[in-house]
Amino acid sequence: MMKYFLWLLTTLIVVTMPSLAFGDYESGTAAFDRSDYDTALKEFNVLAEQNDPRGQYAMGLMYDLGTGVPLDFKEAVKWYKLAAEQGHPDAQNNLATLYEEGEGVERDSKEAAKLYMLAAQQGNFDAPNNLGTMYLNGVGVIRNYVTAYMWFHLGEMKGDKAAKRNRTFVETRMNPEEITEANKQVGEWMQKYVK
């Protein structure tokens, strides 16, 4: 019985060692932060291959920035898409930016707006300002200062200084009724999406 237990324990250790050695998001992030990109890449790649959206997002980010790997927007799109399809808000936001800029994928402002919206609904920090900019400029959506103001205000409430500057800017182009309507929309959005 003891031999069987030792054999079972040894087998479990051997089988689980590769997954214990790599595939830890926190270890990958720590390695990335200390510029140990080889370790970060190994950690994130194991997670990504296991269909973990955090690992897929991190792989996309590495290729998007060209950090530890060659800059490759098409590869970034691949990984961001996998994570975005699983609802990862940062991947949705970054993928939207690639669609908006036409980097690694054909430019598609409507897809960018859709992805920014999904990211914003899940609390991504940058998405409200990105959406506000699209509404301010009429890119991928119909130009609408009220909606732009709403998104900028939501971004400002998260502490985004660029969103605050943008809200102040668009406010100069609005009448008091439009500002009142925009603030009403902010409240409605918060009731629906902020828990």
Secondary structure, 3 states (H helix, E strand, C coil): CHHHHHHHHHHHHHHHHHHHHCCCHHHHHHHHHCCCHHHHHHHHHHHHHCCCHHHHHHHHHHHHHCCCCCCCHHHHHHHHHHHHHCCCHHHHHHHHHHHHHCCCCCCCHHHHHHHHHHHHHCCCCCHHHHHHHHHHHCCCCCCCHHHHHHHHHHHHHCCCHHHHHHHHHHHCCCCHHHHHHHHHHHHHHHHHHCC
